[in-house]
Amino acid sequence: MMQQDWYIIPNEETLETPALVFYETRIRENIGILKGMIKDVGRLRPHVKTHKCLEITHMLIDAGINKFKCATIAEAEMLGLAKAKDVLLAYQPVGENINRFFKLIDQYSGTSFSCLLDNIETASAISDMAVSKNKVIEVYIDLNVGMNRTGILPELAFGLVKALLNLPHIIIKGLHAYDGHIHDSSIDVRSQKAEPIIAQLHHLKETLGIEHLAVIAGGTPTFPVYAKHTDFDCSPGTFILWDKGYQDAFAEQQFNTAALVISRIVSKPTEDLICTDLGHKAVAAEKDLKNRVFFLNAPQFDVQSQSEEHLVLKAENPGNYKVGDMLYGLPYHICPTVALYEKALCVGDNQSLKYWDIISRKRKITI
């Protein structure tokens, strides 16, 4: 079989479509590539929001990665089920999610859970509950370093730290800075834009006066910068599966594309149009129409329209395709695509086929 056909699945005629497919060997290789990009594996804190899968979490733990980041209580519970040692809920809990956070701590006592904070009101609510339950909660101060989504401006961190130090049962574990606004294709430009953030974080770490203060910085685009030029913990996520968007944007990161969506041609409504079953419900649709999926075995297709259950394509050579043909699609954005599926078909190391639950796509597992 030609090398470019790595993605072909045995006995594809038996498979249901649309479906999400994971390639186990390539995932395992991506973990090895990640570890090779940083000197100290103990600085890795991968984000699980991309894969949301217990089996992949176990692969990461088996590879010696013990710290993780997540965005939802369900993802945190998945990590508890996997017996991960250290889990940061990188989403400030508010309302009922404070109760759920404490339930996590009670139910998964073998895992150390921490969370983000960026204001004294939320911190006080967490402190009050911690006192009532006789728990001590470790927190990271969430810093707004330019994305303007969450966090407190770095120059305001001193005031928040002073207030937090007066709250019982709260321990300031570290600083958290996500720079998702830095996604230039040039690694040199990303490095230049990260420099002032690195300086800010070093300044805060040195001047806040808290011993052993940890710093967690960046996501996937700036991972090579923080991995090489700092001692911060790093939290890439998309690396585990990769996608067309990051493959095109970040050439210096040589991760494998390890997840596809498979689709079949269901109709040929005109001489030059082909309709597949890859609708909004099967591939992330937040990007513009032309940047949702790229078909590895039909790269010349031009996307015309998409609806809930259909994707219409224009083909230069429609006679080469017939109803029922399988198409292998590489999503431009894999993270929200994974969340559309209850299960992924996993092609194993020996070409065996199995199904893995996307367990934390749910809003709630048990808690």
N, C-alpha and C positions, 0 to 999 in steps of 0.2 A: 504494500500500500504506500502511496506517495506520502512524503512527510507532511505536506499541507493538509492531509486528510486525517490528522490525529483525532479529530472530533467525531468521526463516523462511529455510530453505536451499532454493535452487533444485533442482528435480527430486528432492525428498525421497523419492519412492517408490523410488529406486535405492539408497538408503543402508542400510547394515547398522546394526543396533542390538543392544545398547547401544553408544554411541560418545561419545567426548569431542570437543567442537568448540571451536576457537579462532576468534575474529573479528579478523582482522588490523588492520582500520581502527581498531577500538576499542582494541586493544593499543597501536597507534602513538599514539593520542590520550592514553592513560594515561601514556605516557612523557613526552609534552609537559606534561601536568598535573603530574607529579612534578617536572620541571625548573622549572616555574613556581612551585613552593612553596619553593624554596631559592635564595638569591642566587648562590651559588657551586656550579656543577655539580661542581666538583672535590671537594666534600664528600660526594658521593653514593657509597655503596658498596652497591648493591642485593644482596639475598640471592636466589640463584637456585633455592632449594629449592622455590619455588612452581611454576615453569614447567618446569624440568629439560630445556630444549629449546634446541638449538644455534641454530635460526633466530631465536628471540626474543633470545638472547644477542647475535647479530649486530645485531639492531635496536637494542639498547641501546648497543653499541659505536659503531654508525653515528651515534647521537644524541650522541656525545661523552662517554659514561660509560666510564671506563677502570678503575675499581676495583670489585671484587666480593667477596662473601662467600658461602661455601658450607658444607655440613655433612658431605659425604661425599667420599671419594677420587674416586668416579665423577663427582660434580659438579665437583670440581677439575679432573679430566681434560677434561671438556667445555669448561671455560673455557680450558684449555691449547689444545685443538683450535681454539677460536675466536680464539686469539692475544690473549687479554685480557692487559693489562699487569701488573695487580696483583691477586693472589688471596689472600684470607685463608681458610684452613681453620678455620672457627669451631667446631672440635670437636677437643679435645686428642687427638693420635694416641697410641695405646698398642699394645703387642704388635706384630703383623705390620703394622699400619697405619703404624708408623714406617718400616719398610722400603719400603712402598708410597709414602709421602710422599717419600722420597729418590729413588725411581724417577721420580716425577712431575718432580722438579727436574731430573733428568738428561735426561728425554725431551723436556720442553718448556722449553728454555733461554730462549726469548723471553718467558716469563712469570715474574714475580717471585712466588714462593710464600712465605707465612708461615703460622704456626699459633698456636693458643692454648696456654698453659701455666698450671697452677695449683699445681704441686708440684715440689719439687727432684728427686725420684726420676725422674720422667718427663723433666725437663729434662736430667738427667745422662745418661740413655740417648740422648737426641737429640744432646747434645754429643759423646758418645763416637763416635757414628756420623758426625757432622759432621767430627770430627777425622780419622777413618779414611778419609773420602772427600774430605778437603780442601775442605769446603764451609762457608760461613758461613750460619747460619740466623737469620732475623729472627722474633721471637716477640712476641706480645701477652699481657700478663698478664690472665687471665680473672678478673673480679671478681664475687663474689656480692653483688648489690645488693638482694636481697630475694626473688628467685624460688626460691632454695634448690634449684637443680638442678645447677649446676656452678659452679666458680670458688672463689676465696679471699675471705674477708671483707676489706673494704678496709683495716681497721686492721692486718691481717697482711701487707699488700703490701710494707711496708718491709723486713721480714725476707726475703721471697722475692727482692726486688730485690737485696739485698745478696748473697744466695747466688748468684743468676744472674750477677752481675757477676764472680764468680770462675770461672765456667765458660768454657772456651775455645770459640771458634767460635759463640758465641751472642750475638746483639745484641737488646737490648730495644727494640722498635720503638714500642710503645704500650700503652695500656690498653683493655680491652674490657669493656663492661657491657651485658648484655641484661636488660631489665626487663619480661619477658613477663607478670609478675604484675599489671601495671598495664593494665587493659583496661576501665575504667569507661566508660560511654556518654558522660558529660559530659567535654568537653575541659577544662573548668575543674578538675574533680577530677583528671584525669590530669596536668594542669600542676602542681597542688599536690603530688601524690605524687612527681612527678619532681624537684621543687625540692631536696630534701635529697640526692638522687643527684647532681644537677648540682653542688651545693656540695662533695660528697665528691670528685668527679672533678676539679674545679678545684683543690682542696686537694692532692690527690695529684700532679697534674701540676706544681704549683708547688713542692712540697717534696721530690720524689724526687730532684731534682738531675740529671735526664737531659735533655740538650739535644734539642730538636725532638721531644719525646714526643707521639705522636698519641693521640687518644681516639676510640674508636668506641662509640657509645651508641644503644640503643633498637632497636625494630623498627618495625612499622607503627602500632600504636595511639599511640605517643608521638612518631612522626616529626614532626608539626607543631610539637611543643614544642621538640625539639632543633634542628630546622631553623631556627626563628625566634629562639630565645633563647640559642644557644650557637655556638661555632665547631667543634663536634665533627663527625666524620664520621657519617653516618646510614645505616642499613641496612634500609629497608623491603623487603618481599618480595611480600606478597599484592597490593600495588597493581597489579601488572602484569596480573592477571586479575580481581581482586576477587571477592567472593562474597556470598551472602545474609547470612551472619553479620556480616561487616564492614559491609555496606551498611546493615543495621539498626542496628548499634552506633555507628558513627562518622559521623554525618551531616555533620560539617564537612569530610570528605574526599570529594570529588565524582568519584571514579574510576568508570569504566564497568565494568559487569559484562561481561567479555570472553571468558568460557568457560562453556559449558553442557554438559550431558549429554543426549543424545537417546535416547528410549526409545519402544517401541511397546506398545500394548495387545495382549496375547497371548491373553487369555481373559476371559470374563464369567461367573464361576462361580455367582453368584446374581443376583437381580434388581437389587440395588443395589451389587454389588461388581465392581471392575475390577482385573484383574491385568496388570502390565507386566513387562518383562524387565530392570528396574533393581534388581538384587539387591545384596547386600553387596559383590560383586566388581566393581560398576560405579559405586558412589558411596560416599564415606567413611561408615562406620557407627559412628564413635566417639561421636557425639552421640546424644541420646535420639531415639526413633522419629519424633517430630513435627518434628525439626530436622535433617533430612538432605538434603532436596531440596524445592524450591518450584517448581511447574510454572507457567511464565509463561502458557501458553495453557489452563490449567485450574486456576486458583488456589483454587477451592472444594473440591478433592479433600482428603479426610481420610485420612491414612495409617493403615492398620489393622495391617499386619504386613510383615515383610521377612525373606527368607531368602537363600541364596546367589545364586540366579538370579531371584528374584521379588520384586516389591513390590506389595502388595495395597492398593487404595484404595477408599474409600467415596465414592460420588458422589450429590449431591442430584438430579441430572438424568441418570441413566445412559443414558437413551434418546438423548442427544445424542452418544454415543460408540459406536464400533463396533470390533471386532477389526481390528487393522492400523493404527489411527490413530496418528499421531506425536505424542509429547509432548516439550516442550522444558523441561528441568529445570535450575534454578539451584541448584547445591550450596550448602549452608550453610558447608562447609569445602572449599575448592577444592584446597588443597595436597596432602592425602593422596588426594584423588580423582584428581588428575592422575597420581599414582604408580601407579594401578591399570591404566593404559593404556600399551600399547607405542607407539601412534601417536595423534596428534590430527588430525582432519579440520579443515583450516584454510580458512575462507571468506575469500578474498582481497579486496583493495581493489576489484576489479572484479567481485565475486561469483563469481570462478573458484574451483574446489575443488582442493585439493592436500593431501597428507599430510605431516605433520612428525613425525619420530621423537621420542619422549620418551626421549632417549638416556641420560640419567643417572638414570632410574628404576632402572637396573640397579645391582647392587652392584659390578660391575666392567665397565669398557669394554674396556681392554686391560691395565691395570696392576692 
